[in-house]
């Protein structure tokens, strides 16, 4: 496990929503941050994920996951929430209908991030002229605990380099 992973994984979970075949999960696994719990509604995506990792994501629509959280379900402490909602509604292939497209999950993703808090304090502010602008920021923002772990790892690396250069 990397130093970043050591400082992130303080007994908390790494969750992934819209896991698809597991590409993000594999990338996180390679740096010592295995996904503890993955969710995807697509049967083919879950079968691919299972073929790649030996276990399937939980088959659930993200909107149902919100309903579960509203009803009191909690995955426990979450240190990192990985979410890669489908981009089809925003792409040329999806006719760029964005939020008007019934397949759009950006608002759902942002709602889950807000509900599960992803390390952001309740008072954290995202500005933007439109809801889509604010949601985009939430989806792309690095959670403070992860940013602290990355910064800690960079600082440790710089200290090692500095010591080796002065030796």
N, C-alpha and C positions, 0 to 999 in steps of 0.2 A: 504494500500500500504506500502511496506517496505521502509526503508531508502534508500536502493540501488535503488529501483524503483523511489522514489522521486527525487533522484539526476540524474537519467538517463532521465526521462521523462520531459525534458525541452521544451515541446511543439513539440517534434519531434516524428516521427513514428517508430513503430516496424513492420518490414516487414518480411514475411516468404515466402521462395521459396521452392517448393517441400513439401508442407504442409501435404500431404497424409491424414490420417484420423484425424490428429490433436493432436497426442501425445505430440509433442514439444510445441504446442500452449497451451495445458492444463498445462504442467509444468511451462511455463512462466506465465500463468494466475494465477497459485497458489501462485506465489511470487510477484504478483502485476504488471506484465508486460504483459498485454493482447496484442495479435497480432492485429494491426490496419488494415493490408492488407495482405491477403494470396493469393498465386498463386499455382496452380497445373493443369496440363493438363489432368490427368487421371479422367475419368468420375466417376468410382467407388470410388476413393479416395475422390473426391469432395462430392459425395452423403454421404459417411461416415462422413466426416467433418461436413456437414450440419446437419446430424442426431445428432451429438455430440454437436454442438454449435448453431444451429438454423439459420445459414447462411453458404453459400458455398463460398469456395475460388474462385477467378477469374480464369476461365478456359482458360489458355493460356500456350503455350509451352515457356519455358525459353528462347529459341532462338528468339522467337517473341518479348519477353520482351526486349531483347537486341536491336532489331530493333526499338522498340518504344523509348527507351532511346536515341539511335542514332538520331532519328527523332526529339528529343527535349522534349519528355514526361518526367516528373519528378514527383515522388510521394511526393515531398516536402522534408523538412528536415528529414533525417533518422538518428536516434540515434543507432538503432540496426538492423542488417540484419541477420535473422536466415535462414540458408540454409543447407539442409540435402539431397544432391543429391543422387540418387539411387546408391547403392553399388554393385548391381548385376554384372556390368562389371568387377569388381575387385574381386569378390568372386569365390569360387570353383564352385558354382551352375552356375555362368555366364561364366565359363571356363577361368576365369582370363585373359580376353583379354584386359582389361584396356582401354586405349585410342583407341585401334583398334576396340573396340566394338561400334557400332552405337548408342547404348543406353547410352554411357558414357556422363555424364553431368558435370564432374569435371571442364573441361576447360571453359564451359559455366558459371558455378557458379563463378569461379575465375574472369572471364571477367565482370560479373555483379558486383561482390564485388569491382573490380577496378573502374568500371564506377560509381558506387553509393558511392564509397569511404569508406563506413563502418567506418568512423571515423579515418582512417589512413591518415596521411599527404601525399601529392603527392610524397614526397621524401623518404617515408618509403621503406626499402630495405629488400628483402627476398633472401637469398643465397641458392644455391643447385646445385648439379652437373647436374641435369636434370630438364626439365620443370615440370615434375610430382612432383619432390621433392619441388620445389618452390610453385606449386599450392597447394600441400598438406598443406604447412605451412600457406598459405593465408586462406585456408578453415578452419584450426584449430586455427588460431590466435585469441586472444581476442582483440577486438578493444580498443584502448586507453580510450575512454570515459567510456566504461563498466568497464575496469580495474580500472579506477579512482574511479568509484562508488563502486566497490567491496572493494577496499582498504580503502575508506572512511568509509564504513560500518564496516569493521574489526577494523579500528582505533577507531571508536566510541564505539564498543563493548569492546575493550581492555581498553579503558578509564573508562567505567562503571564498569568493573570487578576490575580494579585497585582501583577505589574509594570505592567499596564495601568491598574489602579486607583491606583497610586502615581504614575503619570506625569501 
